[in-house]
Every structure is written in C-alpha cells, then in structure tokens.
C-alpha cells in the first residue's frame, strides 16, 4: 500500500511538472507568434493650430502612396468628431507583417527621397505635425479582425 501510494504520488508529480513545462512552452510560443505575426499600428498625429488640413492633404496626396511602396498597408484613417481633437488630430491604423517588418518599413519610408521631398515641401510654411503617438497591437482571440 505504501509502495503504491508512493508510486501514485511520484506519477502525479511527474504529470504536474510535465504540465507546467508544456504550459510554459506554449506560452513562449504564443509570445513568439505574437511578436512574429501580423501587427497593427495605431498612430495619432496632433497638428499645430490651423495645420490639420495640410496634414490631411499630405496623406491624401502623397503619404498613403509612399506607405504602399514600402509595404505599409493602410487599414483606416479617422477624424475625431468632438472638439478639441476634431480641430487638430488625425488617427490611423497600419498593418505590418510583423514588428520587425514594421521597423524595417519605417526605416525605408524615412529614408525615401520622395518622402523627404514631400515632407519638406509640406512644411515650407511651418511644421504640420507637433506630436506623434504610436501603439502596436494584435487582435484578441475574440476579435472579428484576426
């Protein structure tokens, strides 16, 4: 009886430890997948007073096309409805294949001669962006967007 109880305890302990190891491995794989998989980037731009129209024009006429050239997929662009944000804020979402690709895309975009020219020309009468916020996101398991 004592021998059987000892074997059962040893077996249960082995199963418990194996379960923890498998769970830990699965969690690490999930984290790696989240870092390596498709990500969305939420960006919020604040424009100086009177410059929001210029910012919209730059996106409409140039930026989105240059994003496409560098593999930066535009998902959606938003204007807040309520003041004060409606007066100075552009919010948009980009899709990237991964965080690493996002970093690469932004570096290529920033170095693009066409972008540099567009940026300089659009700011000849002063800066049109005073603040940029960026948040990388992945959809939840229950999100319609996956």
C-alpha positions in Angstrom: 0.0 0.0 0.0 2.8 2.4 0.9 4.7 1.4 -2.2 1.6 2.0 -4.4 0.8 5.4 -2.8 4.5 6.4 -3.3 4.3 5.4 -7.0 1.0 7.3 -7.4 2.5 10.4 -5.8 5.6 10.2 -8.0 3.4 9.7 -11.1 1.1 12.7 -10.2 4.2 14.9 -9.5 5.7 13.9 -12.9 2.4 14.7 -14.7 2.2 18.1 -12.8 5.8 19.0 -13.7 5.2 18.0 -17.3 2.1 20.1 -17.5 3.9 23.1 -16.2 6.7 22.6 -18.8 4.2 22.2 -21.6 2.2 25.2 -20.5 5.3 27.3 -20.3 6.4 26.2 -23.7 3.0 27.0 -25.2 3.1 30.5 -23.6 6.5 31.1 -25.0 5.3 30.0 -28.5 2.3 32.3 -28.2 4.5 35.3 -27.3 6.9 34.5 -30.2 4.0 34.1 -32.6 2.6 37.5 -31.4 5.9 39.1 -32.0 6.5 37.5 -35.3 2.9 37.6 -36.7 0.8 40.3 -38.2 0.6 43.5 -36.2 -1.5 46.6 -36.4 -0.1 50.1 -35.6 -2.4 52.8 -34.2 -0.9 56.2 -34.9 -2.2 59.5 -33.6 -0.9 62.8 -35.1 -1.5 66.1 -33.5 -1.3 69.1 -35.8 -0.5 72.7 -34.8 -3.4 75.2 -34.9 -4.6 75.7 -38.5 -2.4 72.9 -40.0 -4.8 69.9 -39.9 -6.0 70.5 -43.5 -2.4 70.5 -44.7 -1.8 67.2 -42.8 -4.8 65.6 -44.4 -3.7 66.8 -47.9 -0.2 65.3 -47.4 -1.7 61.9 -46.5 -4.3 62.1 -49.2 -1.9 63.2 -52.0 1.3 61.5 -51.1 1.8 59.6 -47.8 -0.6 56.7 -48.4 1.0 56.0 -51.8 4.5 56.1 -50.3 3.4 53.8 -47.4 2.2 51.3 -50.1 5.5 51.5 -51.8 7.2 50.4 -48.6 4.8 47.5 -47.7 2.9 49.6 -45.1 -0.8 48.6 -45.6 -3.3 51.4 -44.7 -6.3 49.9 -42.8 -8.2 53.0 -41.9 -7.9 56.8 -41.3 -10.1 58.7 -38.8 -11.0 62.2 -37.8 -12.3 62.6 -34.2 -15.8 64.0 -34.1 -15.6 66.1 -30.9 -13.6 69.2 -30.1 -10.9 69.8 -29.3 -9.5 66.7 -31.1 -11.6 67.3 -34.2 -9.6 70.5 -34.7 -6.1 69.1 -34.7 -6.0 65.2 -34.7 -5.6 62.5 -37.3 -5.8 58.9 -36.2 -4.9 55.9 -38.5 -4.1 52.2 -38.5 -1.4 50.4 -40.5 -1.0 46.7 -40.9 2.5 45.2 -40.9 3.5 41.5 -41.3 5.5 41.7 -38.0 7.1 44.2 -35.6 10.4 43.6 -37.3 8.9 44.3 -40.7 7.3 47.5 -39.3 10.7 48.7 -38.1 12.2 47.9 -41.5 9.3 49.6 -43.3 9.5 52.8 -41.2 13.3 53.0 -41.8 12.8 52.6 -45.6 10.0 55.1 -45.6 12.0 57.7 -43.6 15.0 57.3 -46.0 12.9 57.5 -49.2 13.9 60.5 -51.3 10.4 61.1 -52.5 9.1 61.2 -48.8 11.9 63.6 -47.8 10.9 66.0 -50.6 7.2 65.7 -49.8 7.8 66.3 -46.1 10.0 69.3 -46.8 7.6 70.9 -49.3 4.5 70.3 -47.0 6.3 72.1 -44.1 7.6 75.1 -46.0 5.1 77.3 -44.0 5.8 75.6 -40.7 5.5 72.1 -39.2 2.2 70.3 -39.8 2.8 67.7 -37.0 3.6 68.6 -33.5 3.1 65.2 -31.8 3.1 61.6 -32.9 1.9 58.6 -30.8 2.3 55.0 -31.9 0.9 51.8 -30.4 1.4 48.3 -31.8 -1.5 46.0 -31.3 -2.6 42.4 -32.1 -6.2 41.4 -32.3 -7.6 39.5 -29.3 -8.7 35.9 -29.8 -12.4 37.1 -29.9 -11.8 40.0 -32.3 -13.7 39.9 -35.7 -10.4 41.1 -37.1 -7.8 38.4 -37.0 
